[in-house]
């Protein structure tokens, strides 16, 4: 009786099928990189180093972002020794647009850090 999954005309007679050993499935070939070399899977040490790098990146982005969001609106932003020596620079730095620009960059920095943490996948290691 023909198998429902084989195309018509390709089935073997019963006497021919009985003596055949099952054919093993071929092993998947290792993936090749662009330069033709075979890619290896990363070791546990490389995986943990990558995890720590991502964690450090997220921490630095979050800390710098919070600093850039909060600092322009504190008295330390305008009353520092650098700005007391250069009054023209002080007028630019104390302007509301410049403070808002710094806070916006801080929000962008926080977003980049947390986006990296959310979209982290170990199957795409460098």
VEXVOTI-39023 format. One line per 5 residues: number of its first residue (from 1); their letters; for each residue x, y, z of N, C-alpha, C, CB. Coordinates in pm, 1 decimal, always signed. Glycine has a CB too. Layout:
<atoms>
NUM = A = X Y Z X Y Z X Y Z X Y Z ~ ...
</atoms>
This chain:
<atoms>
1 = XXXXX = +83.9 -116.0 +0.0 +0.0 +0.0 +0.0 +89.5 +123.7 +0.0 -96.1 -1.0 +121.0 ~ +67.2 +217.9 -88.6 +153.0 +334.8 -97.3 +135.8 +425.2 +24.9 +123.3 +412.5 -225.2 ~ +246.4 +488.0 +61.4 +246.2 +583.1 +173.0 +182.3 +713.1 +125.2 +391.5 +608.4 +227.0 ~ +103.2 +775.9 +210.3 +32.4 +897.0 +168.0 +126.0 +1017.2 +152.7 -77.3 +930.2 +267.9 ~ +248.1 +1009.0 +208.6 +339.4 +1122.6 +201.2 +436.1 +1113.1 +84.2 +416.8 +1134.1 +329.3
6 = XXXXX = +447.5 +998.4 +20.0 +538.6 +985.5 -93.2 +464.6 +1019.3 -221.2 +598.4 +843.1 -100.8 ~ +532.3 +1085.3 -313.8 +467.6 +1117.6 -440.1 +439.2 +990.1 -519.4 +555.0 +1213.9 -522.5 ~ +333.5 +989.2 -600.5 +299.4 +868.8 -677.4 +411.3 +833.2 -775.5 +166.7 +889.3 -753.7 ~ +437.1 +705.1 -788.9 +536.8 +656.7 -882.1 +674.9 +644.2 -820.8 +542.9 +746.5 -999.9 ~ +693.5 +685.5 -695.5 +825.6 +677.1 -634.8 +832.0 +571.2 -525.6 +865.1 +811.4 -578.0
11 = XXXXX = +721.0 +502.8 -498.5 +725.3 +403.8 -391.8 +792.9 +275.6 -439.8 +583.9 +373.6 -341.2 ~ +863.3 +210.4 -345.9 +934.0 +86.2 -374.9 +840.0 -31.1 -351.8 +1061.4 +72.8 -287.4 ~ +859.3 -140.3 -425.5 +779.1 -258.8 -396.7 +811.9 -310.3 -256.9 +803.8 -369.1 -502.6 ~ +717.3 -385.1 -195.8 +733.6 -435.3 -59.9 +857.7 -520.6 -46.4 +612.2 -514.8 -18.3 ~ +891.2 -600.2 -146.5 +1008.1 -687.5 -136.3 +1136.8 -606.8 -133.9 +1011.0 -786.7 -252.4
16 = XXXXX = +1141.2 -491.9 -201.4 +1262.2 -408.8 -202.6 +1276.9 -331.5 -72.1 +1259.1 -311.2 -321.3 ~ +1165.8 -288.0 -10.1 +1171.2 -209.3 +112.2 +1210.5 -292.6 +233.0 +1038.4 -143.8 +137.0 ~ +1180.0 -416.4 +233.2 +1202.2 -500.3 +350.7 +1350.6 -517.3 +381.0 +1137.9 -636.4 +330.6 ~ +1437.9 -521.6 +283.0 +1579.3 -545.8 +306.5 +1661.3 -420.8 +330.8 +1635.9 -618.2 +192.1 ~ +1601.6 -303.5 +322.9 +1676.8 -178.4 +339.1 +1687.1 -138.9 +485.9 +1610.7 -65.3 +259.2
21 = XXXXX = +1805.1 -94.7 +523.7 +1824.1 -43.1 +659.0 +1778.5 +102.6 +662.0 +1973.5 -56.4 +704.4 ~ +1732.0 +149.4 +776.2 +1690.2 +290.2 +783.5 +1808.7 +382.6 +760.1 +1625.5 +320.8 +920.1 ~ +1786.0 +485.7 +685.7 +1891.5 +581.1 +652.0 +1899.1 +684.3 +764.8 +1864.3 +650.5 +512.7 ~ +2018.9 +701.2 +826.4 +2029.2 +800.1 +933.6 +2021.1 +941.5 +877.3 +2160.3 +781.6 +1011.8 ~ +1966.7 +1031.1 +959.3 +1956.4 +1171.6 +917.8 +2095.9 +1232.9 +917.4 +1860.7 +1252.0 +1012.3
26 = XXXXX = +2127.8 +1311.7 +816.5 +2261.2 +1374.4 +814.9 +2273.3 +1476.6 +927.8 +2288.2 +1442.7 +677.9 ~ +2394.3 +1486.9 +983.6 +2418.5 +1585.5 +1087.9 +2421.9 +1724.2 +1025.4 +2550.8 +1555.6 +1163.3 ~ +2371.5 +1823.3 +1098.3 +2374.9 +1958.5 +1042.5 +2518.8 +2006.0 +1028.0 +2295.0 +2056.2 +1130.9 ~ +2543.8 +2070.0 +918.2 +2677.1 +2122.3 +891.9 +2702.6 +2244.6 +978.6 +2694.0 +2157.0 +742.8 ~ +2825.8 +2261.9 +1027.0 +2854.7 +2383.0 +1103.8 +2842.1 +2505.1 +1014.3 +2995.7 +2376.4 +1166.4
31 = XXXXX = +2793.4 +2613.0 +1073.3 +2772.9 +2733.2 +993.5 +2906.6 +2796.3 +959.2 +2683.7 +2833.7 +1067.9 ~ +2917.3 +2841.2 +838.4 +3041.3 +2904.7 +792.4 +3025.2 +3055.9 +801.0 +3076.7 +2860.9 +646.6 ~ +3134.7 +3123.9 +831.1 +3133.1 +3268.9 +835.5 +3157.4 +3323.5 +695.4 +3238.8 +3322.4 +934.9 ~ +3160.0 +3454.9 +683.4 +3176.6 +3517.4 +551.8 +3311.9 +3485.0 +488.5 +3160.9 +3668.2 +563.7 ~ +3415.0 +3467.9 +571.7 +3546.4 +3439.8 +515.4 +3567.9 +3291.2 +487.6 +3653.6 +3490.0 +608.7
36 = XXXXX = +3466.3 +3207.5 +512.1 +3475.2 +3065.7 +479.7 +3517.5 +2978.8 +595.8 +3569.7 +3046.1 +368.2 ~ +3557.7 +3038.5 +708.6 +3596.7 +2957.3 +822.8 +3472.9 +2910.4 +898.0 +3690.3 +3036.1 +916.2 ~ +3488.7 +2804.7 +975.8 +3377.2 +2747.4 +1049.9 +3362.2 +2823.1 +1181.4 +3398.4 +2594.9 +1075.0 ~ +3238.9 +2863.9 +1213.1 +3212.3 +2938.6 +1335.6 +3202.7 +2843.0 +1453.4 +3083.0 +3021.3 +1322.5 ~ +3268.0 +2878.1 +1563.4 +3262.6 +2797.6 +1684.6 +3161.4 +2858.3 +1779.3 +3401.5 +2787.5 +1751.7
41 = XXXXX = +3105.0 +2775.5 +1864.7 +3015.6 +2829.4 +1965.9 +3100.6 +2891.1 +2076.5 +2920.4 +2718.9 +2022.4 ~ +3054.3 +3000.7 +2135.9 +3135.1 +3069.6 +2236.4 +3146.8 +2985.7 +2364.0 +3074.4 +3207.3 +2268.8 ~ +3257.9 +3002.3 +2433.9 +3279.5 +2930.2 +2558.6 +3200.0 +2997.9 +2670.6 +3430.9 +2924.5 +2593.8 ~ +3195.8 +2931.1 +2785.7 +3122.9 +2987.3 +2900.2 +3186.7 +3118.0 +2945.9 +3119.3 +2886.7 +3016.9 ~ +3318.6 +3125.0 +2938.2 +3387.6 +3247.0 +2979.2 +3349.5 +3363.0 +2888.3 +3539.7 +3226.1 +2978.0
46 = XXXXX = +3343.8 +3338.3 +2758.5 +3304.5 +3444.7 +2664.9 +3160.4 +3488.3 +2688.8 +3321.5 +3397.5 +2519.5 ~ +3073.3 +3394.6 +2719.0 +2933.1 +3428.6 +2744.7 +2922.3 +3517.1 +2868.6 +2848.0 +3300.5 +2762.6 ~ +2991.8 +3479.6 +2977.1 +2984.7 +3558.5 +3099.0 +3051.3 +3694.6 +3083.6 +3048.4 +3483.0 +3213.0 ~ +3160.0 +3700.8 +3007.8 +3220.9 +3831.2 +2982.4 +3127.7 +3921.3 +2902.3 +3353.4 +3814.2 +2908.3 ~ +3057.3 +3862.0 +2806.8 +2961.6 +3940.6 +2728.5 +2846.6 +3988.7 +2816.9 +2907.0 +3857.4 +2610.3
51 = XXXXX = +2799.4 +3903.2 +2906.1 +2693.0 +3943.5 +2998.7 +2739.5 +4058.6 +3087.6 +2648.8 +3823.9 +3085.5 ~ +2862.3 +4047.9 +3140.0 +2913.9 +4154.1 +3225.5 +2932.9 +4284.5 +3148.9 +3045.3 +4111.4 +3288.2 ~ +2976.8 +4275.9 +3024.1 +2990.9 +4396.1 +2941.7 +2855.8 +4463.8 +2917.8 +3056.1 +4361.0 +2807.7 ~ +2754.1 +4384.6 +2890.7 +2620.8 +4441.7 +2869.7 +2570.5 +4505.3 +2998.9 +2521.5 +4333.2 +2820.5 ~ +2592.6 +4438.0 +3112.6 +2550.6 +4492.6 +3241.4 +2623.8 +4623.8 +3271.6 +2576.0 +4390.4 +3353.6
56 = XXXXX = +2753.4 +4627.3 +3244.7 +2831.1 +4749.1 +3266.1 +2783.9 +4861.1 +3174.0 +2980.2 +4721.9 +3243.9 ~ +2755.3 +4827.3 +3049.0 +2706.5 +4926.8 +2953.5 +2573.2 +4985.2 +2999.6 +2691.7 +4864.4 +2813.5 ~ +2483.0 +4899.4 +3046.0 +2352.2 +4946.1 +3093.0 +2369.6 +5034.6 +3215.9 +2259.4 +4826.4 +3125.5 ~ +2456.9 +4995.2 +3308.0 +2479.1 +5074.3 +3428.5 +2538.0 +5211.5 +3395.3 +2571.6 +4999.4 +3524.3 ~ +2637.1 +5215.9 +3307.9 +2699.0 +5343.9 +3271.4 +2599.0 +5433.7 +3199.1 +2823.0 +5320.6 +3182.8
61 = XXXXX = +2521.2 +5375.5 +3108.1 +2420.7 +5456.0 +3036.6 +2315.8 +5511.2 +3133.0 +2352.1 +5371.7 +2926.9 ~ +2269.8 +5427.7 +3227.0 +2168.2 +5474.0 +3321.8 +2223.8 +5581.0 +3414.6 +2114.7 +5356.8 +3403.9 ~ +2345.8 +5561.4 +3465.0 +2404.9 +5660.0 +3556.9 +2431.2 +5792.6 +3485.7 +2536.2 +5605.8 +3617.1 ~ +2489.5 +5787.2 +3367.0 +2515.7 +5910.6 +3293.1 +2385.0 +5978.2 +3253.6 +2600.4 +5881.7 +3168.1 ~ +2284.9 +5899.7 +3218.4 +2156.8 +5957.2 +3180.4 +2088.9 +6027.9 +3295.9 +2066.3 +5850.3 +3126.4
66 = XXXXX = +2087.8 +5965.2 +3412.9 +2026.9 +6029.3 +3529.8 +2103.4 +6155.8 +3566.1 +2023.5 +5932.3 +3650.2 ~ +2234.6 +6150.3 +3557.3 +2316.4 +6268.0 +3585.9 +2283.2 +6381.5 +3488.6 +2466.4 +6232.7 +3577.9 ~ +2269.3 +6348.8 +3360.7 +2237.7 +6452.6 +3262.2 +2094.2 +6504.5 +3273.8 +2260.6 +6399.0 +3122.8 ~ +2004.7 +6424.2 +3326.2 +1866.7 +6470.7 +3342.9 +1855.7 +6564.0 +3462.8 +1770.9 +6351.4 +3359.5 ~ +1923.4 +6529.1 +3572.4 +1905.1 +6603.1 +3697.8 +2000.7 +6721.2 +3711.3 +1923.5 +6510.1 +3815.6
71 = XXXXX = +2126.7 +6703.5 +3676.8 +2229.5 +6803.7 +3705.0 +2204.4 +6942.6 +3645.1 +2359.3 +6753.7 +3655.6 ~ +2154.1 +6955.7 +3522.7 +2135.0 +7092.4 +3468.9 +2037.6 +7178.2 +3549.3 +2085.9 +7084.1 +3326.9 ~ +1954.6 +7118.5 +3632.8 +1854.2 +7193.9 +3706.1 +1893.9 +7217.3 +3851.9 +1721.6 +7121.9 +3699.9 ~ +2018.6 +7186.5 +3888.4 +2066.0 +7208.6 +4025.3 +2155.7 +7331.4 +4029.4 +2141.9 +7084.4 +4078.5 ~ +2177.6 +7387.0 +4149.5 +2266.3 +7504.3 +4160.7 +2411.6 +7472.9 +4124.3 +2260.9 +7559.7 +4302.4
76 = XXXXX = +2455.8 +7349.5 +4136.6 +2593.4 +7315.4 +4100.5 +2620.1 +7336.3 +3951.8 +2623.2 +7171.2 +4138.3 ~ +2516.4 +7333.0 +3869.9 +2531.0 +7351.4 +3726.3 +2576.2 +7494.3 +3693.7 +2398.6 +7319.7 +3655.1 ~ +2525.1 +7592.1 +3767.3 +2556.2 +7732.0 +3736.6 +2662.4 +7791.7 +3827.0 +2431.9 +7814.7 +3746.0 ~ +2677.9 +7740.4 +3948.1 +2771.1 +7799.0 +4044.6 +2898.1 +7716.0 +4056.5 +2704.6 +7812.2 +4181.4 ~ +2966.8 +7693.0 +3946.7 +3095.4 +7623.3 +3953.0 +3206.7 +7717.2 +3908.2 +3093.5 +7495.4 +3865.1
81 = XXXXX = +3329.6 +7680.3 +3939.7 +3441.9 +7770.4 +3914.0 +3469.0 +7792.3 +3765.9 +3565.6 +7716.9 +3979.5 ~ +3439.5 +7694.1 +3683.7 +3461.7 +7710.6 +3539.7 +3371.1 +7819.4 +3483.2 +3437.5 +7577.8 +3465.7 ~ +3245.5 +7817.8 +3522.5 +3151.7 +7916.3 +3468.5 +3169.9 +8054.5 +3531.1 +3009.2 +7869.0 +3490.0 ~ +3223.3 +8062.0 +3653.0 +3246.6 +8193.0 +3714.2 +3358.4 +8268.0 +3642.3 +3281.1 +8177.3 +3863.0 ~ +3451.8 +8195.6 +3581.5 +3561.5 +8259.9 +3507.2 +3519.2 +8305.0 +3367.9 +3679.4 +8164.8 +3495.7
86 = XXXXX = +3422.1 +8236.4 +3310.3 +3379.1 +8265.8 +3172.3 +3230.1 +8303.0 +3171.6 +3405.5 +8142.7 +3078.1 ~ +3200.1 +8430.8 +3184.8 +3059.1 +8472.1 +3192.6 +2981.3 +8447.4 +3062.9 +3051.2 +8619.0 +3228.2 ~ +3047.2 +8453.2 +2947.9 +2975.6 +8426.5 +2822.3 +2929.7 +8280.7 +2816.0 +3065.4 +8459.2 +2700.7 ~ +3016.3 +8191.4 +2860.5 +2980.0 +8049.7 +2863.5 +2868.0 +8025.2 +2965.0 +3103.3 +7962.9 +2897.7 ~ +2870.8 +8101.8 +3074.4 +2767.5 +8085.1 +3177.1 +2629.6 +8123.0 +3122.4 +2800.8 +8170.7 +3301.3
91 = XXXXX = +2623.2 +8226.8 +3041.9 +2492.3 +8265.9 +2987.6 +2437.2 +8157.9 +2893.8 +2503.4 +8400.7 +2912.5 ~ +2525.5 +8091.7 +2820.3 +2480.1 +7984.4 +2730.2 +2434.9 +7863.6 +2809.8 +2591.9 +7944.1 +2632.4 ~ +2516.2 +7823.4 +2908.7 +2489.4 +7701.6 +2984.6 +2365.8 +7717.3 +3074.4 +2611.7 +7664.4 +3069.3 ~ +2339.1 +7837.5 +3121.6 +2223.2 +7858.1 +3208.8 +2093.9 +7882.4 +3131.7 +2248.9 +7974.4 +3300.9 ~ +2100.7 +7890.8 +3002.2 +1980.6 +7910.5 +2921.0 +1892.3 +7785.4 +2929.4 +2018.2 +7941.6 +2772.7
96 = XXXXX = +1764.2 +7805.5 +2932.6 +1670.2 +7693.8 +2946.7 +1677.2 +7593.9 +2832.7 +1530.5 +7746.4 +2957.1 ~ +1701.1 +7642.6 +2711.0 +1710.6 +7552.2 +2596.7 +1828.1 +7455.8 +2612.4 +1724.9 +7632.1 +2466.7 ~ +1943.6 +7509.0 +2657.0 +2061.7 +7424.5 +2673.9 +2040.1 +7322.5 +2786.1 +2185.7 +7511.1 +2703.7 ~ +1977.5 +7365.0 +2894.5 +1946.7 +7271.6 +3003.3 +1851.4 +7162.1 +2955.7 +1885.4 +7346.7 +3123.0 ~ +1751.1 +7200.6 +2880.1 +1657.4 +7101.6 +2826.3 +1724.3 +7007.1 +2728.0 +1540.8 +7171.3 +2758.7
101 = XXXXX = +1817.9 +7059.7 +2648.9 +1892.5 +6976.4 +2556.4 +1974.7 +6871.5 +2631.3 +1983.5 +7062.7 +2469.1 ~ +2040.1 +6912.7 +2739.7 +2117.7 +6817.8 +2821.0 +2026.6 +6713.6 +2884.8 +2197.0 +6892.2 +2930.1 ~ +1912.2 +6756.2 +2934.1 +1818.4 +6660.2 +2993.7 +1763.1 +6564.4 +2888.9 +1703.2 +6734.0 +3062.8 ~ +1738.9 +6615.2 +2769.7 +1692.6 +6527.3 +2661.3 +1797.1 +6424.6 +2622.5 +1654.8 +6609.5 +2539.4 ~ +1923.2 +6465.9 +2619.0 +2030.6 +6370.2 +2592.3 +2040.6 +6266.3 +2703.6 +2164.6 +6443.2 +2576.3
106 = XXXXX = +2014.3 +6308.8 +2825.9 +2013.7 +6214.8 +2937.4 +1901.5 +6113.2 +2923.8 +2000.5 +6289.3 +3069.2 ~ +1784.8 +6157.6 +2883.4 +1672.5 +6064.0 +2862.1 +1704.1 +5966.6 +2749.1 +1542.2 +6141.4 +2830.2 ~ +1765.7 +6017.0 +2644.0 +1806.6 +5930.6 +2532.8 +1909.9 +5827.8 +2579.0 +1863.9 +6014.9 +2417.1 ~ +2001.4 +5869.0 +2662.7 +2103.0 +5778.8 +2714.7 +2040.4 +5668.9 +2800.8 +2206.4 +5857.0 +2795.6 ~ +1945.5 +5705.8 +2885.4 +1874.5 +5605.7 +2966.6 +1800.0 +5508.8 +2876.4 +1775.9 +5673.8 +3064.9
111 = XXXXX = +1734.4 +5560.2 +2773.5 +1657.9 +5474.7 +2682.4 +1749.3 +5376.9 +2608.2 +1580.0 +5560.6 +2581.6 ~ +1865.8 +5423.4 +2564.7 +1959.5 +5336.3 +2493.8 +2007.6 +5224.4 +2585.7 +2079.6 +5417.4 +2440.7 ~ +2039.8 +5256.7 +2709.2 +2087.9 +5155.7 +2803.6 +1983.4 +5049.4 +2831.9 +2129.9 +5221.2 +2933.1 ~ +1862.4 +5091.0 +2861.5 +1758.8 +4992.4 +2892.3 +1712.2 +4917.7 +2768.2 +1640.4 +5060.0 +2958.6 ~ +1717.8 +4980.9 +2653.6 +1684.4 +4909.7 +2530.3 +1785.5 +4798.7 +2503.5 +1679.3 +5007.1 +2411.2
116 = XXXXX = +1910.9 +4825.7 +2531.4 +2014.0 +4722.6 +2515.2 +1990.0 +4606.7 +2611.0 +2154.1 +4782.0 +2538.2 ~ +1947.3 +4637.9 +2732.2 +1920.7 +4532.2 +2830.5 +1798.4 +4449.1 +2790.8 +1899.7 +4593.4 +2970.2 ~ +1696.7 +4513.8 +2738.4 +1574.2 +4442.2 +2701.7 +1596.8 +4355.1 +2579.1 +1459.8 +4541.0 +2675.4 ~ +1673.5 +4402.7 +2482.7 +1693.3 +4329.7 +2357.7 +1818.3 +4242.3 +2357.3 +1700.5 +4426.4 +2243.8 ~ +1870.7 +4210.1 +2474.0 +1990.2 +4125.6 +2483.7 +1953.9 +3981.3 +2452.2 +2054.0 +4135.7 +2624.8
121 = XXXXX = +2029.5 +3920.0 +2360.2 +2011.8 +3779.6 +2324.7 +2147.7 +3712.7 +2322.2 +1940.1 +3764.4 +2187.8 ~ +2153.9 +3593.8 +2378.4 +2281.5 +3522.3 +2381.0 +2306.2 +3443.8 +2252.5 +2286.0 +3428.0 +2500.2 ~ +2208.5 +3428.5 +2166.8 +2230.7 +3353.6 +2043.4 +2303.8 +3436.0 +1939.3 +2099.1 +3305.6 +1986.9 ~ +2318.6 +3567.9 +1961.5 +2389.7 +3654.1 +1866.4 +2515.6 +3711.3 +1929.8 +2298.4 +3768.3 +1817.6 ~ +2596.1 +3630.8 +1990.8 +2717.2 +3681.4 +2053.3 +2819.2 +3720.6 +1948.7 +2775.9 +3577.9 +2147.8
126 = X = +2902.1 +3822.1 +1979.8 +3002.3 +3864.8 +1880.2 +3108.7 +3761.0 +1858.0 +3067.4 +3993.9 +1922.8
</atoms>
